[in-house]
Amino acid sequence: MAEENPQSPSSGGPPKPPAPTPAATPAAATPAAAAPAAATAAKPAAKKDDARIAPPQKTYVPRPGLMDQIKDSQIWRSVFRHGYPNTVRNRSLAVLSNVFLHLHPVNVRTSGLRLSFTWCMGGLTFFLFLVEVITGVLLMFYYRPTGEYAYRDIIAMAEHVPMGIMREIHRWSAHAMVITVWLHMFRVFMTGSYKPPREFNWNIGVILLVLTLLLSFTGYLLPWDQLAIWAITVGSNMARATPIAGYEGPLSSLISIDDVNLVHSGDDMRFALLGGRFVGEATLLRFYVLHCIFIPLVATILMAVHFWRIRKDGGISGPL
Amino acid sequence: MKEFFNALADPSRFFLIFTVAVFAMLKWREFFTAPKVALTIFFGAVVFFVWAIRDPGFKANITKPDNIPIIFMLFLVGFFSWLSLYRAVKNDRRIDRGELPEEAVENPKKVLTWPDLVYSEFLCMLIGTAVLLIWALLLKAPLEEPANPNKTPNPSKAPWYFLGLQEMLVYFDPWLAGVILPGLIVNGLMAIPYVDTNPKGNGYYTFKERPFAITSFFFGFIVLWVSMIILMTFLRGPNQAFFGPFEPWNLHKVEPTVNIQFSQIFWEQWLGTSRPTGWFLRELPGIALVVGYLAITPMLLAKTVCKKMVAQMGNPRYLTMMIMFLIMVAMPIKMVLRWTFNLQFIVNIQELFLNI
């Protein structure tokens, strides 16, 4: 707008009124708004000059726009303690003064920005975890983890609940999350990002991988259909064969008093996992609690450590 | 044509082809990562899928809702293997010319998190949301009949990401395949940063500077983990019998199992006597074999081929790495023994449920 000035015919009229100084406009209270305000103020002044009307002697004060008014309000400024992020200072503040964004450093390596370097798989995993939390909470409103209700509630979720695709989103995100975790580890391995100083964070990552698989595994049972109980049965049958602690495991028969085996199907590893000798209602409740409370809680804590350590270990990896 | 693929997908051939393909890809990576070659392979895979999906049995197996993510994973793993090797080859060429890797050249210039990083994160989130919504709208989450403990489906399979382990059940006893191996995989992954003392290749893609590490990872991840998932998901049907991709799932197909124990081979075939009755003496050759494999091989290698490695890493690191590596390699060895000699167990102590 300011560059239109030379084109407007100003044929030696009376001297132009001085353009309003930025300090005069209320919108310029924040430094970020100063530049646009000055630019808009210049144009009407030129037009009035063109009309050859006696130039008004009072300084032109543009009315602040709605957005400016909002941004100038005490409420807005109580939330965002920096101006519009178009200067280096304000952009840094945008990251530093935001609890979520300050997971990031203010500057990142150029390669850390490149999708062909990071594949964005860690970020997508976290995103999918958030999707799981949100859709999972919505599903919990409708789901009762008992043999009597579980299956019926699953059907009701799809048929009687508005927007009944939450279970679909939840399930596909879960599968996708397993894949993104694998690919994230793949990338971290291929760039050697587990090497010093990031050894510990790689370990946290391995635990998070296990937790992701366990989350998916415990969730697999909850629909309480044939697919669910038999997948969990097959998966948990292995626990029977735990050395010493499983009743079909090696060496467990050595733990006995005379002829009485102390490790049997009623107290072995699999029993502890399932809360019974087979996948039943006790298993359902157990897996529900693990799935909804315990594992997400542990995963959240470890994720906080994981993200924090990324920064402490020098950000997204790059050549030393 | 379909018979040809059915025959090709037999577990032993499938595993052999997969292994050879992965090693060939790593060996001739310059050729395979050339965009033209990679695109040809990609389109070949797509054409195969389009052609194969016209087979009703194949289609029914592939389009099971819970199997769709495996197809995604296959293409994604293929794509990212290509991408990482492509960038590694590019960097290796630069290093050969005496230049710095790409990442090292561009990294001294840092960019601001806001707006650059936040913007691309936001974009990824939007795309992720869109993909999830479309996926959820197009494909219903599977729901079968209500749970019924008295009715076992055939085949019954674990969730898809554990199917590699379930495939291992064909070759190992449950205590190994279901408990020890997963534990070792987790521990092995955790040990990686501590046993890999190679300081090179930290923070950039390269192959030449760490060929052993990358080859081992490709072998463990792609050959042993991903390919076994494919085998178990798509190529095993009722009674865990093997079915080719275009073979109808016949409920009555039972694979004849001939199980031979190592003790039988040792005492009856080699020595020509009957097996001793006590389990310790009977299984002594097998135990010696296993202990020898895990204890003596590292020592032999340390004195011969791996001298430099031991000097570099020190004994504790070398032993940890070698034992993890030998156990990983033991999987294909056991599989091959199973296919060639019908060997079931090397150590077979039924008295203690201890089978190896």
Interface residues (C-beta under 8 A of the other chain):
Chain A: P85 V88 R91 S92 A94 V95 L101 H104 P105 V106 N107 V108 R109 T110 S111 G112 L113 L115 S116 F117 W119 C120 G123 L124 F127 L128 V131 G147 Y151 I154 I155 A158 I165 R167 E168 I169 H170 R171 W172 S173 H175 A176 V178 I179 W182 L183 M185 F186 R187 F189 M190 T191 G192 S193 Y194 K195 P196 R198 E199 W202 N203 V206 L209 V210 L213 S216 F217 Y220 P223 W224 D225 Q226 L227 A228 I229 W230 A231 T233 V234 G235 N237 M238 A239 R240 A241 T242 P243 G246 E248 G249 P250 L251 S252 S253 L254 F278 V279 G280 S317 G318 P319 L320
Chain B: D66 P69 F72 M73 L76 V77 F80 L83 S84 R87 A88 L100 P101 E102 E103 A104 E106 N107 K109 K110 V111 L112 T113 W114 P115 D116 L117 V118 S120 E121 C124 M125 G128 T129 L132 L133 W135 A136 L137 L139 K140 A141 P142 L143 E144 E145 P146 A147 N148 P149 K151 T152 P153 S156 K157 A158 P159 W160 Y161 F162 L165 Q166 D173 P174 W175 A177 G178 V179 I180 V186 L189 M190 I192 P193 Y194 D196 N198 P199 K200 G201 N202 G203 Y204 Y205 T206 R210 A213 I214 F217 F221 I349 E351 L352 F353 L354 N355
